[in-house]
Amino acid sequence: MDEKQGLLKEMKFIFKHNAASYMMYFALVVIMLVFQIWTKGAFFTAQNISNLFNQAAYVAVLAIGMTLILILKHIDLSCGYVAGLSGAVAAILMEKAGVNVWLSMFIVILMALAIGFYQGFLVTKMGIPAFITTLAGMFIFRGLLSRSLAKTGTIIVTDETFKAMCQGYIPDFPGNSRVHIVTMLLAVIGVGVYIFFRVRNRRNRQKYNFYVPSLPIFIGEVAAVAAGILLASWMLAINKGLPISLIIVGVILAAYAFMLSKTKLGRHIYGIGGNDQAAELSGVDVKKVTMFAFCSMSVLAAVAGFMYTSRLSSATPTAGLAFEMDAIASSYIGGTAVSGGVGKVTNAIIGTFVIMSLTNGMNLLMIDISYQYIVKGIIFIIAVAFDVKSRKK
């Protein structure tokens, strides 16, 4: 009895000090279960889960870049139309100019890098607030998107390599037709890697006498995450397998998570977000780090633009509309602090699934887009209010 009471007391302690993170997961589970009931089982179908991953991919990429910007206490309102413009320019190069798909994407990434450098220069060297800089950028890039497609209108993309980014799936072993074996093998490997790093992290914290949860709670947390990965992978495996878009997001996520947690640059980003003056006095080049964040955001916006254009198989004048809103909401729902200095790209992905699960479920119910915006706005303000209140405590 004493052991049970001890576990309950510890669970209350953990929840109290990690309320924002746990509420994020709780919200995701509740949203999915509610839509599963309301859609009469249509939400948790293999095809819809696969569609959800593809729908969320471009927002997830934007949310990763946005998290860095928000940690630094800046904001980027232009990333949506940078994504739309990038997709349009790539389509024009491929379909109208006959440029190779890889060269087209490389040229567009260089363009996005130049955009990031331009906006970063205005913020760091000219001292113009990021809100004003990127708001102006939103108008500029929206205008450029409209002009670039003014003569042609929507451009249909026919390149199969490009379309595979958000429509393709990894191949399976030949002769198999019922369950995608490669997807399940990768899921098992992924769970094994996840468990390895969680165990190693626990041992390192114990080594330096940091707090770690008791073994039963630790096993429960790891088992819950592993079960979620395996369940999602099974849903994908009985459909068409692992989407290529998910692999792209996974690679970008792993690179940025490593950078933020294991490198000097990551420590500098958190330090500047916590107190930029103290960081500068400590020898951190605040301007260079900020410039990196804006360049990173623009490049990731270009990648997101490729993925969105790939998913639609076309570049449209409306591409990029409200993308930045979904990215900002995903980052804040994922626990990025409004005051800066706190945030994880891994949690931003969970925030992305909260936002995109709402969109996906409401689309299945054929709810009018005006009501969708209202619902997402309510969820967003509740998440931020909860985060602010919990941090004050």
C-alpha positions in Angstrom: 0.0 0.0 0.0 2.9 2.4 0.9 4.5 1.6 -2.4 1.3 2.5 -4.3 0.9 5.7 -2.4 4.6 6.5 -3.1 4.0 6.0 -6.8 0.9 8.2 -6.8 2.8 10.9 -4.9 5.6 10.8 -7.4 3.2 10.9 -10.4 1.6 14.0 -9.0 5.0 15.6 -8.5 6.0 14.8 -12.1 2.7 16.0 -13.5 3.0 19.2 -11.5 6.4 20.1 -12.9 5.7 18.9 -16.4 2.1 19.8 -16.8 2.5 21.5 -20.2 4.1 18.5 -21.8 1.6 16.0 -20.4 -1.4 18.1 -21.3 -0.1 18.3 -24.8 -0.1 14.5 -25.1 -3.4 14.3 -23.3 -5.0 16.8 -25.7 -3.8 14.8 -28.7 -5.2 11.6 -27.4 -8.5 13.2 -26.5 -8.8 14.9 -29.9 -8.2 11.7 -31.8 -10.6 9.7 -29.6 -13.3 12.3 -30.0 -13.0 12.4 -33.8 -12.9 8.6 -33.9 -16.3 8.6 -32.2 -17.8 11.5 -34.1 -16.7 10.1 -37.5 -18.0 6.6 -36.6 -14.6 5.0 -36.9 -13.4 6.9 -40.0 -10.5 8.7 -38.2 -8.5 5.6 -37.1 -8.4 3.9 -40.5 -5.1 3.0 -42.1 -5.7 5.3 -45.1 -6.7 8.3 -43.0 -3.7 7.9 -40.6 -1.4 7.8 -43.7 -3.1 10.9 -45.0 -2.7 12.6 -41.7 1.1 12.1 -41.7 1.3 13.5 -45.3 -0.9 16.5 -44.4 1.1 17.2 -41.3 4.6 16.9 -42.9 5.0 20.5 -44.3 3.6 22.0 -41.1 6.0 19.9 -39.0 9.0 21.2 -41.0 7.9 24.8 -40.6 7.2 24.2 -36.8 10.8 22.9 -36.4 12.3 26.1 -37.8 9.7 28.3 -36.0 10.7 26.8 -32.6 14.2 28.1 -33.0 12.9 31.6 -33.8 10.5 31.6 -30.9 13.1 30.3 -28.4 15.1 33.4 -29.4 12.1 35.6 -28.7 11.6 36.5 -32.3 8.8 35.6 -34.8 8.6 34.9 -38.5 5.3 35.8 -40.2 6.7 35.4 -43.7 7.6 31.7 -43.7 4.2 30.7 -45.1 4.6 32.7 -48.3 8.3 31.8 -48.5 7.1 28.2 -48.7 4.4 29.1 -51.3 6.9 31.1 -53.4 9.5 28.3 -53.1 7.0 25.7 -54.4 6.0 28.0 -57.3 9.6 28.8 -58.4 10.5 25.1 -58.2 7.4 24.2 -60.4 8.3 26.9 -62.9 11.9 25.8 -63.2 10.8 22.1 -63.7 7.8 22.5 -65.9 8.4 25.7 -67.8 12.2 25.9 -68.0 12.9 22.2 -68.2 15.4 22.3 -65.3 16.4 19.0 -63.6 14.3 18.4 -60.4 17.4 18.3 -58.1 18.9 21.4 -59.6 15.6 23.2 -59.4 15.3 22.4 -55.6 19.0 23.4 -55.1 18.4 26.8 -56.8 15.2 27.4 -54.7 17.1 26.5 -51.5 19.7 29.1 -52.4 16.9 31.6 -53.0 15.4 30.8 -49.6 18.9 31.1 -47.9 19.2 34.6 -49.5 15.7 35.5 -48.1 16.7 34.3 -44.7 19.9 36.3 -44.8 18.0 39.4 -46.0 15.5 39.2 -43.1 18.2 38.3 -40.6 20.3 41.3 -41.7 17.3 43.7 -41.1 16.8 42.2 -37.6 20.4 41.9 -36.5 22.2 44.8 -38.3 19.5 47.3 -38.9 17.7 46.7 -35.6 14.2 46.4 -37.2 12.0 44.2 -35.0 11.4 40.7 -36.4 7.6 41.2 -36.3 7.9 44.2 -38.6 10.6 42.7 -40.9 8.7 39.4 -41.5 5.3 41.1 -41.7 6.7 43.2 -44.6 8.3 40.0 -45.9 4.9 38.3 -45.9 3.5 41.1 -48.1 6.5 41.0 -50.4 6.6 37.2 -50.9 2.9 37.0 -51.3 3.1 39.6 -54.1 6.0 37.7 -55.7 4.0 34.5 -55.5 1.1 36.1 -57.3 3.3 37.7 -60.0 5.2 34.4 -60.6 2.0 32.6 -61.4 0.1 35.6 -63.0 0.5 34.4 -66.6 0.3 30.7 -66.1 -2.1 30.3 -63.1 -1.8 27.0 -61.4 1.1 24.9 -62.6 0.7 21.1 -62.7 3.8 19.3 -61.6 4.5 16.1 -63.5 7.9 15.1 -62.3 7.5 11.8 -60.5 10.6 12.2 -58.3 9.3 15.5 -57.0 5.8 14.2 -56.4 7.2 11.3 -54.5 8.2 13.6 -51.6 4.6 13.7 -50.3 2.9 11.0 -52.3 5.5 8.2 -52.3 6.1 5.4 -49.9 9.3 3.4 -49.2 9.4 0.1 -51.1 8.8 -3.3 -49.5 10.2 -6.7 -50.0 9.0 -8.2 -53.4 6.0 -10.5 -53.3 4.5 -9.1 -50.1 1.0 -7.5 -50.4 -0.8 -7.6 -47.0 1.5 -5.9 -44.4 4.4 -3.7 -45.3 7.3 -5.6 -43.6 9.9 -2.9 -44.1 7.8 -0.4 -42.3 7.4 -2.7 -39.3 11.1 -3.6 -39.2 12.0 0.1 -39.2 9.4 0.7 -36.4 11.0 -2.0 -34.3 14.5 -0.6 -34.9 13.1 2.9 -34.1 11.7 1.7 -30.8 15.0 0.0 -29.9 16.9 3.2 -30.6 14.4 5.2 -28.6 14.7 2.8 -25.6 18.5 2.8 -25.8 18.7 6.6 -25.7 16.2 6.9 -22.9 18.1 4.3 -20.8 21.4 6.0 -21.5 19.9 9.4 -20.6 18.6 8.0 -17.3 21.9 6.5 -16.4 23.7 9.8 -17.2 21.3 11.7 -14.9 21.8 9.2 -12.1 25.6 9.5 -12.6 25.4 13.3 -11.8 22.8 12.9 -9.1 20.0 14.6 -11.1 16.4 13.6 -10.4 15.1 10.6 -12.4 11.6 9.0 -12.1 11.3 5.7 -10.3 11.7 2.6 -12.4 8.0 1.7 -12.7 7.1 5.2 -13.9 10.1 5.2 -16.3 9.1 1.8 -17.8 5.5 3.0 -18.1 6.5 6.1 -20.0 8.8 4.2 -22.3 6.2 1.5 -22.9 3.5 4.1 -23.7 5.7 5.8 -26.3 6.9 2.5 -27.8 3.3 1.3 -28.1 2.3 4.6 -29.8 5.1 4.2 -32.4 4.2 0.6 -33.1 0.5 1.3 -33.4 1.0 4.1 -35.8 3.5 2.0 -37.8 1.0 -0.9 -38.0 -1.6 1.5 -39.3 0.8 2.6 -42.0 2.0 -0.9 -42.7 -1.5 -2.2 -43.5 -2.0 0.7 -45.9 0.9 1.5 -48.2 3.8 1.6 -45.8 6.0 4.4 -44.5 5.5 7.7 -46.4 8.7 9.3 -47.7 7.4 12.6 -46.2 7.7 11.1 -42.7 11.3 10.1 -43.4 12.1 13.6 -44.5 10.5 15.1 -41.3 12.3 12.5 -39.2 15.8 13.3 -40.6 15.2 17.1 -40.1 13.8 16.5 -36.6 16.8 14.3 -35.6 19.3 16.9 -36.9 17.7 19.8 -35.1 17.1 17.9 -31.9 20.8 16.9 -31.8 21.9 20.5 -32.6 19.7 22.0 -29.8 20.6 19.4 -27.2 24.2 18.4 -27.9 26.0 21.3 -29.6 27.4 24.7 -28.5 25.1 26.4 -31.0 22.1 24.8 -29.3 23.2 26.0 -25.9 23.7 29.5 -27.3 20.2 29.6 -28.7 18.7 28.7 -25.4 21.0 31.1 -23.6 20.1 34.0 -25.9 16.4 33.2 -25.5 16.8 33.1 -21.7 18.7 36.4 -21.5 20.3 37.9 -24.6 22.3 40.5 -22.7 23.8 38.0 -20.3 24.6 35.7 -23.3 26.4 38.5 -25.1 28.4 39.4 -22.0 29.4 35.7 -21.8 30.9 35.9 -25.3 28.0 34.6 -27.4 27.7 36.2 -30.8 24.0 37.0 -30.6 23.8 38.4 -34.1 25.3 35.4 -35.8 23.1 33.0 -33.9 20.0 35.0 -34.8 21.1 35.2 -38.4 21.4 31.4 -38.4 17.9 31.0 -37.1 16.4 33.2 -39.8 18.4 31.5 -42.6 17.4 28.1 -41.1 13.7 29.1 -41.0 13.7 30.2 -44.7 15.5 27.0 -45.9 13.0 24.9 -44.0 10.2 27.0 -45.4 11.5 26.1 -48.9 11.5 22.4 -48.0 7.9 22.7 -46.7 7.0 24.4 -49.9 8.4 21.5 -51.9 6.4 19.1 -49.8 3.1 21.0 -50.1 3.5 21.4 -53.8 4.4 17.7 -54.1 1.3 16.7 -52.2 -1.0 18.7 -54.4 1.0 17.9 -57.6 0.7 21.6 -58.4 1.8 25.1 -57.5 -1.1 27.5 -56.7 -1.3 31.3 -56.0 -3.0 30.5 -52.7 -0.1 28.3 -51.4 1.3 29.5 -48.1 -1.9 31.0 -46.8 -1.9 30.8 -43.0 1.0 28.3 -43.0 2.9 30.5 -40.5 -0.2 30.4 -38.1 -0.2 26.6 -38.0 3.6 26.6 -37.4 3.4 29.2 -34.6 0.5 27.4 -33.0 2.3 24.0 -33.2 5.4 25.4 -31.5 3.4 27.0 -28.7 1.1 24.0 -28.2 4.3 22.0 -28.1 5.5 23.9 -25.0 7.7 26.6 -26.4 7.6 29.4 -23.8 6.0 32.7 -24.8 8.8 34.4 -22.9 11.5 32.6 -24.9 14.4 30.4 -23.8 12.3 27.2 -23.5 11.2 24.8 -26.2 11.9 21.5 -27.9 11.5 20.6 -31.6 10.3 17.1 -30.7 7.4 18.7 -28.7 6.7 21.0 -31.6 6.0 17.8 -33.7 3.4 16.8 -31.2 1.9 20.2 -31.3 1.7 19.8 -35.1 -0.3 16.6 -34.8 -2.7 18.4 -32.4 -3.3 21.1 -35.0 -3.5 18.8 -38.0 -5.6 16.2 -36.2 -8.1 18.9 -35.6 -8.0 19.9 -39.3 -8.2 16.3 -40.5 -11.0 15.4 -38.2 -13.1 18.5 -39.0 -12.5 17.8 -42.7 -13.9 14.3 -42.3 -16.9 15.8 -40.6 -17.2 18.4 -43.5 -17.2 21.3 -41.0 -17.1 24.7 -42.6 -13.6 26.2 -42.8 -14.8 29.3 -40.8 -15.6 27.1 -37.8 -12.3 25.3 -38.2 -10.4 28.5 -37.7 -12.5 29.3 -34.6 -11.9 25.9 -33.1 -8.1 26.1 -33.8 -8.0 29.6 -32.3 -9.7 28.4 -29.1 -7.4 25.4 -28.7 -4.4 27.7 -29.3 -5.3 30.3 -26.7 -6.2 27.6 -24.2 -2.8 26.0 -24.7 -0.9 29.2 -24.4 -2.9 30.4 -21.3 -2.2 27.0 -19.6 1.5 27.3 -20.4 1.7 30.8 -19.0 -0.2 29.9 -15.9 1.8 26.8 -15.2 5.2 28.6 -15.7 4.1 31.4 -13.2 3.4 28.7 -10.6 
